[in-house]
């Protein structure tokens, strides 16, 4: 079942929103994050893995995205500016993968003759023709859940205790689920719901998919806190772990 066509006015508004988010992100000079060498390898891994995760939305015949965006985790790892900056190249790669990648990989797995070398000039034309899809991917799969995750995380840091379990469960699990659900609500207001789904099904789907992504984000956050805390730009032992008490002086009850 095909997704509802996006009106031209919506495409223009989405482009404006994406451009604004990118301009704000660039103002923070997010590339400086990669001067921290421990973040370089996970950043490269994310740039390789995420286009495949974003492409999986094509596996749902209803046109409803799986929302395996990973951007809430990117915010925790690299900060909001870098997470937003990453959305555009990831969206381009996801659309490029849709155009060229799966067909070639499927033929190789079935031991069929490889297709001719792709005409990259024609591929570039297809990418330009699908610029609206790239903008939509970057905004709805990237910028909006990342921004929602940031705002929810800032609220948790402001009003909840600064404890490691609050960071993992709050920002990793609950914050991700709420961010994806909020993105679904914004999509409903923007009339992005495909035909054949009603409002309850749309929101229930985003709620369930949000918890699916929350599970992966929360587990990875817990693993990183335990073994690779330097992979999380938003985490520090000083902020989230209680200070050690001198031997012989137990903490007050």
C-alpha positions in Angstrom: 0.0 0.0 0.0 1.6 3.3 -1.1 2.1 6.1 1.3 0.1 9.3 1.0 1.7 11.7 -1.5 3.3 14.6 0.3 1.9 18.0 -0.9 4.4 20.4 -2.4 3.7 22.9 0.4 4.7 20.3 2.9 7.9 19.5 1.0 8.8 23.2 1.1 8.1 23.4 4.8 10.1 20.3 5.5 13.0 21.7 3.5 12.8 24.9 5.5 12.7 23.0 8.8 15.6 20.8 7.8 17.7 23.7 6.6 17.0 25.6 9.8 18.0 22.6 12.0 21.2 22.1 10.0 22.1 25.8 10.2 21.6 25.8 14.0 23.7 22.6 14.3 26.5 24.0 12.1 26.7 27.1 14.4 27.9 24.8 17.2 30.8 23.5 15.0 29.8 19.8 15.6 32.8 18.5 13.7 34.9 19.4 16.7 33.4 16.4 18.5 35.4 14.1 16.2 38.6 15.6 17.6 37.9 13.3 20.6 39.6 10.2 19.1 37.5 7.6 21.0 34.4 8.9 19.2 35.8 8.5 15.7 35.3 4.8 15.3 31.7 4.7 16.6 30.9 7.7 14.4 32.2 5.8 11.3 30.3 2.7 12.3 27.1 4.7 12.7 27.5 6.2 9.2 27.8 2.7 7.8 25.0 1.1 9.7 22.3 3.8 9.8 21.6 4.0 6.1 20.6 0.3 6.2 18.5 0.8 9.3 16.7 3.7 7.6 16.1 1.7 4.4 14.2 -1.0 6.4 11.2 1.2 6.4 10.6 0.0 2.9 9.9 -3.5 4.4 6.5 -2.3 5.7 3.9 -2.5 2.9 1.7 0.1 4.6 4.3 2.8 4.1 4.6 3.4 7.8 8.3 3.8 8.7 9.9 1.3 11.1 11.5 4.3 12.8 14.8 2.5 13.4 16.4 5.9 13.2 19.0 5.6 16.0 19.2 9.4 16.3 18.3 9.4 20.0 21.3 7.3 20.6 23.3 9.6 18.4 22.3 12.5 20.6 23.6 10.7 23.6 26.8 9.7 21.9 27.7 12.8 19.9 25.4 15.6 21.0 22.5 17.1 19.2 24.4 19.2 16.6 26.4 16.2 15.3 23.4 14.0 15.3 21.5 16.5 13.2 24.4 17.0 10.9 24.6 13.2 10.3 21.0 13.0 9.2 21.5 14.5 5.7 24.3 12.2 4.5 22.6 9.2 6.1 19.4 10.1 4.3 21.2 10.4 1.0 22.9 7.0 1.5 19.6 5.4 2.4 18.0 6.6 -0.8 21.1 5.6 -2.8 20.8 2.2 -1.2 17.2 2.0 -2.2 18.1 2.9 -5.8 21.2 0.7 -6.3 22.2 -1.4 -3.3 19.6 -4.1 -2.5 19.0 -5.2 -6.1 22.8 -5.9 -6.6 23.2 -7.6 -3.2 20.1 -9.8 -3.9 21.5 -10.9 -7.2 24.9 -11.7 -5.6 23.3 -13.8 -2.8 21.3 -15.8 -5.4 24.5 -16.4 -7.5 23.0 -14.6 -10.5 25.1 -12.7 -13.0 25.9 -9.3 -11.6 24.1 -6.4 -13.3 26.1 -3.9 -15.4 28.1 -1.3 -13.6 25.6 1.3 -12.5 25.4 4.5 -14.4 26.3 7.0 -11.7 25.2 9.9 -13.8 21.7 8.5 -14.0 21.9 7.6 -10.3 22.7 11.3 -9.5 19.7 12.3 -11.6 17.5 9.9 -9.6 18.9 11.3 -6.3 18.0 14.8 -7.5 14.6 13.7 -8.6 14.1 12.1 -5.1 15.3 15.1 -3.2 11.9 15.3 -1.5 12.4 11.8 -0.1 15.9 12.7 1.1 14.5 15.8 2.9 11.6 13.7 4.4 14.0 11.0 5.6 16.4 13.5 7.2 13.6 15.4 8.9 11.2 12.6 10.1 13.7 9.8 10.7 16.5 12.1 12.0 16.0 15.7 13.0 12.6 15.5 14.7 13.2 12.4 16.9 16.7 13.7 17.7 15.3 17.1 18.8 12.5 15.5 20.8 15.0 13.2 22.5 17.2 16.2 23.3 14.3 18.2 24.9 13.1 15.2 26.9 16.6 14.5 28.0 17.1 18.1 29.1 13.9 18.0 31.1 15.0 14.8 32.8 18.4 16.3 33.6 16.7 19.4 35.1 14.0 17.8 37.2 15.1 14.2 38.0 18.0 13.1 40.2 21.4 12.9 38.6 21.9 9.2 38.8 23.3 6.6 36.4 20.0 4.6 36.3 18.1 7.8 35.6 20.4 8.4 32.7 20.1 4.8 31.3 16.4 4.2 32.0 15.3 7.8 31.5 17.3 9.1 28.5 18.1 5.7 27.0 14.7 3.8 27.3 11.9 6.1 28.2 13.2 9.2 26.4 13.6 7.3 23.1 10.1 5.8 23.3 8.6 9.2 24.0 10.6 10.9 21.3 9.4 8.4 18.6 5.8 8.6 19.8 6.0 12.4 19.7 7.4 12.2 16.2 4.4 10.1 15.3 2.0 12.7 16.7 3.7 15.4 14.7 3.4 13.2 11.6 -0.3 12.9 12.3 -0.7 16.7 12.5 1.3 17.0 9.3 -1.1 14.5 7.6 1.6 12.0 6.8 -0.6 9.0 7.8 -0.9 6.6 4.8 -4.3 5.5 3.6 -5.8 2.4 5.3 -4.7 3.4 8.7 -6.8 5.3 11.2 -5.4 7.7 13.9 -5.5 5.0 16.7 -3.6 2.5 14.5 -1.0 5.2 13.6 -0.3 6.3 17.1 -0.4 2.7 18.5 2.1 1.7 15.8 4.5 4.5 16.7 4.1 3.8 20.4 5.0 0.1 19.9 7.8 0.9 17.4 9.1 3.5 19.8 9.5 1.0 22.5 11.2 -1.3 20.1 13.8 1.4 19.4 13.9 2.3 23.0 15.0 -1.3 23.8 18.0 -1.2 21.5 18.9 2.4 22.5 18.6 1.6 26.2 20.6 -1.6 26.0 23.4 0.1 24.0 23.4 3.0 26.5 23.7 0.6 29.4 26.6 -1.2 27.7 28.4 2.0 26.8 28.0 3.4 30.3 29.5 0.2 31.8 32.3 -0.5 29.3 32.7 2.5 26.9 31.6 5.7 28.8 33.9 7.8 26.6 31.6 6.9 23.7 28.8 9.0 25.3 29.4 12.7 25.1 26.4 13.4 27.3 27.6 11.1 30.1 30.2 11.6 32.8 30.9 9.7 36.0 31.3 13.0 37.9 27.7 14.0 37.1 25.8 10.6 37.3 27.8 8.5 39.9 27.7 9.4 43.6 31.0 10.6 45.0 33.1 8.0 46.8 32.9 8.1 50.6 36.1 7.9 52.7 36.7 4.5 54.2 35.2 4.3 57.7 32.6 7.1 57.0 29.5 5.4 55.6 27.0 7.7 53.8 24.4 9.3 56.0 21.1 7.5 56.2 
